[in-house]
């Protein structure tokens, strides 16, 4: 198997910190190229402000990068699908 076949056999997972205009640009790219990119989640200071935006983009919100990394590592990535809010305060 060639290196480019291995590279393209699984989408690149990535997380975003912040939910501004640049995050939306990355979200658009990932949605247009789902075979290349997979959004793992978005870290925001106040997740409750972004619940509607997260639903429209079908992404999971986190309050910290540690929380996002911990959830991604401990969860089978194929079992997640819908937008949700993960908060250590829940």
C-alpha positions in Angstrom: 0.0 0.0 0.0 1.3 3.4 -1.0 1.7 6.2 1.7 -1.0 8.3 0.1 -3.4 5.4 0.2 -2.8 5.0 3.9 -3.1 8.7 4.5 -6.5 8.9 2.7 -7.9 5.7 4.1 -9.1 7.6 7.3 -10.2 11.2 7.7 -8.0 13.6 9.7 -9.7 14.4 13.0 -9.3 17.8 14.4 -10.7 20.1 17.1 -11.3 23.8 17.0 -10.8 26.3 19.7 -13.3 29.2 19.5 -16.4 29.6 17.4 -15.7 32.7 15.3 -15.6 33.3 11.6 -12.4 31.3 11.2 -14.0 28.3 12.9 -16.9 28.5 10.5 -14.4 28.5 7.6 -12.8 25.3 8.9 -16.3 23.8 9.4 -17.3 24.5 5.8 -14.1 22.9 4.5 -14.6 19.8 6.7 -18.2 19.5 5.6 -17.3 19.7 2.0 -14.5 17.1 2.3 -15.8 14.5 4.9 -13.6 11.8 3.4 -10.5 14.0 4.3 -11.5 15.8 7.5 -13.6 14.9 10.6 -14.4 17.5 13.2 -13.9 16.2 16.7 -15.4 19.2 18.5 -15.2 22.8 19.3 -13.9 24.3 22.6 -15.7 27.5 23.7 -15.7 29.4 27.0 -19.5 29.6 27.2 -21.0 26.6 25.5 -24.6 27.7 26.2 -24.1 30.7 23.8 -23.3 28.4 20.9 -25.8 25.5 21.3 -27.8 26.6 18.2 -24.7 27.1 16.1 -23.4 23.7 17.2 -26.7 22.0 16.2 -26.7 23.7 12.8 -23.1 22.4 12.2 -23.7 19.1 13.9 -20.7 19.4 16.2 -20.0 18.8 19.9 -19.1 21.7 22.2 -16.6 21.4 25.0 -15.5 23.9 27.8 -11.8 23.0 27.6 -9.3 21.4 25.3 -8.6 18.8 28.0 -12.2 17.9 28.2 -12.4 17.5 24.4 -9.3 15.4 24.2 -10.4 13.2 27.1 -13.9 12.6 25.6 -12.5 11.8 22.1 -10.0 9.3 23.6 -12.5 7.6 25.8 -15.3 7.4 23.2 -15.5 5.4 20.1 -15.5 8.0 17.4 -18.0 6.0 15.3 -20.7 6.1 18.1 -20.9 9.9 18.2 -23.1 11.6 15.6 -25.3 14.4 16.7 -24.5 17.8 18.1 -24.2 17.9 21.9 -22.8 19.8 24.8 -20.2 18.3 27.1 -19.6 20.3 30.3 -17.8 19.4 33.4 -20.4 21.5 35.2 -23.3 19.1 34.3 
